[in-house]
């Protein structure tokens, strides 16, 4: 069993991991930049180590500094959280080479799923459906044009080695394909140091559906149902729900067990999320995230399973504490990402939190590292809190969400709370009529 765990992250996810460790009786080590010296995760941890200046590349992405911090504090494990080094296969490998436990999958699986072409081939071999497209990277423009004709327009050109919408362009006709192709390659090279791209059929009005999985080293793997993450802006999720309103219980059970079987056959260890596009009653694999997800709390709310706790336990060599048949789904949950951004312009907002009041009541959970007087630095991701609501059904969940959003006070920085209030009152969202383009169109009006 892990005795002392270093949390190689910051913000709300660092606090979330720290709390799971406290519940398990595991000592914690927080690492921080100079900008985060007074952060909540630093204050709550048993020990803390400053690993560098504010810029991420000099601190939270500084592998030697993080591993050194683990060694000097006597930590025997490192949890990467999400973002930063969480899906860096070299980091996972180096952690293990130093005799430490990496709370995540093997470097092989991180690298495999980090390359979207390899990930697509892998899941297809394991029997999961994928979006029609090229068999691999397309490096020749003439071949790319021929393939695009075979796939049929519109065609999506995607970076092989990255995500977040960078290196992703849509060509709606042959006339605009060359420019889209070259732009996608250029963006991919700049963003990921890898300009390989591949082609997929562009689905016009899909939902974004993802399945949560967890597996131990003994071949046991289960799914914890799905989340609908269709409300996105520039391919960044803003609002997530569990369960989705488009999958039937029978489809969920059959498809979820198929996913769990594939993960078991892969020999995967830890938590992961398989992401799909859903259109016309079909799911198509697009990528796998080999880490804990930002939106994991809504799955915890509907299953009663502490996913981070289980993640730490299976990394310690324990067997899963439950089977697939033990997983029961209760009610509905919604998560709103509270980013420090202007709700209309989406310009990031940094500064000091001058006032803070957290909502409460039945079915209300807030994951955050905020407190009155804390600073929101300009150097990192703008996510500062997550408002998670659970209720017996979606209608009650939305009612509780509106109440909680109106109670939530964060002064001193702009936040997306006004946007979420607008979404919670939107007739189409209330009716469940939305897809991955809905929020983009709404915010452009």
Buried (B, 14 or more C-beta within 10 A) or exposed (E): EBEBBBBBBBBBBBBBBBBBBBEBEBBBBBBBBBBBEEBBBBBBBBBBBBBBBBBBEBBBBBBEBBBBBBEEBEBBBBBBBBBBBBBBBEBBBBBBEEEBBBBBBBBBBBBBBBBBBBBBBBBEEBEBBBBEBBEBBBEEEEEBBEBBEEBEBBBBBBBBBBBEBBBBBBBEEEEBBEEBBBBBBEBBBEBBEBBBBBBBBBBEEBBBBBBBBBBBBEEBBBBBBBBBBBBBBEEBBBBBBBBBEBBEEEEBBEBBBBBBBBBBEBBBBBBBBBBBBBBEEEBBBBBBBBBBBBBBBBBBBBBEBBBBBBBBBBBBEBEBEBEBEEBEBEBBBBBBBBBBBBBEEBEBBBBEBEEBEBBEEEBBBBBBBBEBEBBBBEBBBBBBBBBBBBBEEBEBBBBBBBBBBEBBBBEBBBBBBEBBBBBBEBEEBEEBEBBBEBBEEBBEE
